[in-house]
């Protein structure tokens, strides 16, 4: 097991104690039983009431401190699961291995994998608050499951678990920013049939790989113009020489992560292999020029592989190449109501080769449900034109901002008192469980806060330790008020 002793020197100790404990517990989406058991054990150790619904969402209740029985009850909320991503060559087993934590320049990160601060820091803060000796009103802590694969835990939440009508979500990633709204979303998965045939003899079998991209959250960072490995890979496919054949395609993984890597196994005619390698080198330089400093580690490489026995037919290869070129990725529209806010976007998230088909996953987001309908319809039409089919799933509602929120007014006042600064207030172009919870619990007053985090959903994920300390102090003071 890794040595987390260095966390003992970090403040607040109660928060980092729990963060270290859950970092030892595998907790990918849909595999939260062990970390939920840890939460329940902490509740039992302090004699606190807890309950779970049929899918595993769990609430722990701390009664009001003496003299604070008339204070409004507050619910803190975060999710138990994490995005499980690792760099090539890391060889981390997310079903068994603990996260290897590294403290570097005031930031906590993981060695070669996602850190799990999204949303492990919320779990740690909620458990610390439940154990706190501070005096405040009734407190509920709602630990949801399976957030990262599409908010499915919240979508199946039994609303009777939550009795409080003020909720503080702890899944934001910027200190000093109070979120009061979020986008809704829906995934569109398309399948295109393909025909395979025997590979022609004599070609050179190569694997073309796009790697080194930053990736990132497909909502929070979609506007930054980061490279999408599948988009770049599609451009390489469009430059294959005549007579080249495609054997397999792979890229991306999660619907909510911008793809960092793409590979294509291809067969190149012997008389064109030299020109193709030069073409790839030129494309790498072109991509670097287009992406500038946004993707400093971008790499496009070519390596020899064993010859494939089957390849896509010429017609199937052209269909797939044209489909990838046609599918949009990135910002589709900006908000007319909130300056600077992305209203609608789409993420070309993953591609997989099957024996007789190619499957492509995309994810559409918008703060307007009508625009989700429009963008998912556009994607479905592109799949249909390519002779494929598509299904839409994992939809979740948006959260409409309420600038007159009483909880927001309290949060603003507390933040000003603690820091002397006015917090930024706005909406978030990503799915937050607040949208689902607000849909299920009519009239609940909500905000979302969190410490400074970077690179979430990627192995570059890190959390600022000092920011986490300040955020926890802000949270406790807000509950006390």
N, C-alpha and C positions, 0 to 999 in steps of 0.2 A: 504493500500500500504506500502511496506517496506520503511524504512528510509535510504536513500543513502547519507545522509549529510556528512558522513566521507570521501566520495570521493572528496569533495571540497578541501581537504587538499593535494590531490595527484597532481603531475605534470606529464605531462602538463595538465592543468586544462581543456583546450578545448577538449582534447581527452576523459578524464574521464567524462566530462559533457555529451557527446554524448553516451558514454558507459552506463552510468546510465539510460539515456532516453530509449535506445533500450532494456535494461534489463527489463523494464516494459512492453515491447511489446512481446506477444507470436509470435514466428517465426519459428515453426518447418518447415521442408521441405514441399514445396507445399502450405504453408500457410503464404506467405510473404507480403500479400497485405498491412497490417497495417504498417509494418516497411518500406515498399517501400513508403507509403504515408508520413511517417516521413521524409525520405530522400528528397522527392519532396517538402515538406513544408520548409525544410532548404534551398533548392535551391531557392524557390520562395522568401523567406525572404531576400535573398541577391541578388535578381535580376539575377540569373544565368539561362542560357538556359538548358533545359533538354529534353530528349526524351526517349521513351520506345519502345520495339519491341512487337510482338504479344504475347509472353509468359511472359512478365514482366521484362526482363532485362532492366535496366535503366542506362543511362549515363547523368552525369551532367558536363557541360563545363564551365570552368573559362577562360576568355580571357587572353592573355599575358599582363603582367604588362607593362606600358609605358617604352619604351627603350629595351624591351626584345622580341619584335615581331619576330625577326629573330632566336630566340632560338628554338631548336627542341621541338615539342609538346611531352608531356609525358602523358601516360595513367596509372592511378593507378587502380588496380582491386582487388575486393574481393567479397565474396558471402554473401547474406542477411540471409540465413537460418542457422539453427543450428541442431545438433543432440540432440534429446530429450530423455534422459535416466534418470532414477531415481532409487534410492535404494528401495528395498522392504520396505513397511511401511511408505514411505515418503508422499504418497497421494498428490502429486503435479499435478494439472490440467494444462498441457502445452497449452491448448486452451484458458485458462483464466488467470492463475496465473502469476504474475511477478517472475523473478528469485530473490531468496533471497541471497544477496551478503554478503560475510564474508571476512574481511581483517585479515590475520593471518601470522605473521612473514615475512612481506614483500611480501606475495603472496595473490592474490585475488582468492577466490573460491566461490562456491555456497553451500547452505545448502541442501544436500541430492540429488542434481540433477547435470546434466551437467551445466557448467557455460555459454557457448555460446561465450567465447572468440574466439573460432573457429567458425565463423570468424568475431565475433562482434568487435574485436579490429581493424580489417581492416576497417570496416564501420566507426568506430569512428575516426580513423586516417585520412581517406579520407575526411570526413566531416570537420574535424579540418583543414586540408590542404586547402580545398576550402574556408574556412573563414579566413585563415592566412593573416596577413599583410606583409608577406615576399614577396620579388620581384622575380618573375620567369616567364618563358615562359608559353605558353598556356597549360592548364591542363585539362585532361579529367578524370573523375572518373566513372568507370564502375562497377555497382552493379548488380551482377548476381543472379539468383534464382535457387533453387532446386539443389544445388551442392551435398549435402550430400547423396541424394538417387541415385546418379549415374551421376553427372555432366550434368544432362539433360537440365538445363537452358543454359549452354554454348553450348551444342550440338545443341540447337535450336536458338542460337544467330544470329541476323541479323548483319552481319559483317559491314554493312554501318554505324552502330552506332559509330564505332571506326575509327577516322581519323589519330590518332597518330601512329607512327611506332616504338615507344619505349614504352614498357609496364613493369610496376613493379607490380608483383603479391604480395599480402601481406598475403599469406596463409601458410607460413612456420612457424616452431615452435622452432627455435634455433637461438639465437642471435650470430652473427659472422659467420654464414653459409650462403653463397649465392648459391642458387639452380639454376642450369642451365639445368635440365633435369628431367623427371619423367617417371614412368611406365604407360603403358596403361592397360586396364582391361576389363573384361567381366564377367557377372554373369551367372551361370548355375543353373537352378532350376529343380529339379527332383521330379516326383510324382510316387509313387509305390502303386498299388492297394492292398487293404487288405480285408480280410473276417472277419466279427465279428460274434460272437455267444454268446449265453447266458452264463453268468458267472456261474461256478460250485458253489454249495453251500458248506459252511463250511470253506472256506479259510479266511485268515486274510488279509484285505485290507490295504495296506500301501502306503504312498507316500515317495519315496526316492528322496532326493534333494541334488544337488551339488551347493554350493553357496560360497560367500566370495572371489571369484577370482577377479583379477585386471582388466581383460578385456583389452581394449586398441584398438588402431588403427590397423586394419588388414593389413596395409601396413607398416607404420612407425615402428611398434613394433613387427612385425611377427617374426623377427630374435631373439627376446629376450627369446624365449622358455617359454612364459607365458602359464598357464594352459588354456585349452579350455574345458568348462563345458560339451559340448556335447561329446567330445572325452572321457572324464572321465566317463560320464554317460554310454556311449556305453560299456565301460569295465565292469561296474556294471551289465548291462544287460547280458553280456556274462557269468556272474557268477550266474545267477538266478538258483535256484534248479529245478530239474526235477519236472514237474507238475505245476510250477508257470505260471501265465498268465499275460499278459501286457494289461492294459486298455487304457492308454493314455500316450503320450510323448510330452514334451514341452521344448524348450530351445532356447536361443539366440533371436536376434531381427533384427538388421541391418546388411546388407551385408558387411559393412566396419568396423564392430566392432567384436573383438574376444569375443565369448559368455562367460558371467560371471556366468550364472545360467542354471540349467537343472533340470527338475522334471520328474519322471516316476511314474505313478500310477499302482501298481501291486497287484496281488492276490497270496498269498503264501499258500501252503498246511499247514494245522494245525500242522502236525508233523515236519515241517521244518522251522517254523518261528524263533525259537530260534537260530538255526544254521545260518539262513540267516542274522539275526541282527549281529551276531558275524562276519560273512563274510564282512558285510558293514564296521564294525569297523576296521577290518584288512585292507580293501581296503583304507580307509581314511588314515591310518598310512602309507600304501605303497605309496599313492599319495604324501603325505607330504614329504616322503623320496626322492622321485623322483624329486619333484619340489623345494625342499630345501627352501632357503630364497626368492625365486622368488614369492611364493604365501603363505605368512605367515598367512593369514586369511582363507585359504581353510577349508571348512567344508562339511562333508557328513552326512546328518541326515536322520532319519527314523521316520515317524509319522503315527499314525492310522488315517484312513479316512473312510467315508461311503462306504460300498461295492458297486462296480459298477454293473450295470445290464448287460452290454456287455463287452466282452474282445476280443482281437485278437485271431484268431484260432492259433493252434500250428504252422502250416506251415507259416502263415503270420508273427508271432512273430519271428521265426527263420530267415526269409528273411530280416526283418527290422534290427534285431540284427547283422546279417552278413554284411548287407549293410553299417551300421554305422561303423563297424569294418574295412571295406575295404576302405572307403572314406579317402583320405589323408588330412592332415592339416599341414600347416607350409611351410618352405622353400623347394622349389623343385630344385633350382639351383642358383649358385652365378655367378656374372658377371666375364668374362675373361678380360674385358676392363677396368673396374673401380674397383680397389682393395677394398674389403670389402663391395661392393654393392650387395644386394640381386637382382638377375635378375628375378627370377620367383618364385611365391608362390601361395598357395591356402588357403582359409579360409572356414572351415566348419562352416557356419554362423548361421543357425537356423533350427529348426525342429518343425513341427506342426502336430498333429493328426487330421484327418477328419473322417467323418462317414465311408467312404469306401476307404480311401487312407491316406498315409503319405506323406507330402510335405517337402522337404529338400532344403534349399538354400545354395549355395556355391559361392565363388567369387575368380576368378583367376586374377593375375596381372603379368605383365612382361614388361621389357623395350624393348623386342623384340616381335613384333606382331606374328612372326612365333611360338614363344613359348606359346603365349596365345592360338593359334590354337591347339597346341599339348596338353596343359594341359586341356583345355575345352573338347577336344576329349576324353582324358583319363577319365574325370569325367563322360561324357555322356556314355561311354562304361560300366562303373561300374553300372550306373543306368539300362542300357539295360540288363546286365547280371542278375540283380535282378528282371527282368520282368517289369521294369518301363519305363517311358518316360521322356524326358528332353527337356527343351527349353533354349536357350541362348539369353540374352537380356542385355540392358544397357551397350553396349560396348563403349569404348572411346579410342582415339589414344594416343600413347606415345609421349613424347617431347624429341627430339634428342639433346644432349648437343652441344653447339657451343662455344668452348673455345676462339675463336677469336672475340667474341661479343664486339662491341664498348661500349654498355651499361655496360657490365661486367667490362671492363677496367676502365670506369669512377667510377663504384661502388667500385672497389678495391682501387682506388686512394683516394676517399673520405673517405673510412673506415680507411685507413692507416693514413690519415691526422687527423682524429678525435680521433683515439684511439692509434696510434703508433703501431698497430698490423696489421698483414696480415690476411685477412679473409679466412676461409676455403671455398673452392669451390667444388661442387660436384652435384650428382643427388640424387633423392628421390624415394624410392620404394613405391610410392603411386600415385594415380591419382590427378593431378593438372589441373585446368582449362587451364593452359598454353598449354597443349598438344592439347586441342580442339581449342583454339584460334589460335595457330600457324598453325593448319591444315586449319582453315577457312580464315586466313589473311596471305597470302603468304609474306614472307620476314620481318615479324615483329620481332623486337629484344626484348628479354624478359629475366628477371631474377625474382626470387622469394625470398623474405626476410620475417622476422618476429621476434618477441621477444621470450624469453624463455617461453614455455608452457609445461605442463606435464599432463598426464592422459586424453588427449582429447578423446572425444566420450564416456567417462565414468563419473560417479558422482565424481570421484577424480580429474576432470579437474581443473587446476589452472594456473594463469599467474603471472609472476614475474613483480611487479610494476616498479622497477628500470630499468629492461630490456626493458619494454615497453617505458619508457621515453627515453632511449638511442636510441632505434630503431626509434622512431619518429624523434629525432634530426638528425639521419643518413638519414632518408627519406627526410626530408626537405632540408638538405644540398645537397643531390644528385639531387633533383629537381632544386635547385638554380643553381647548376653547369651547 
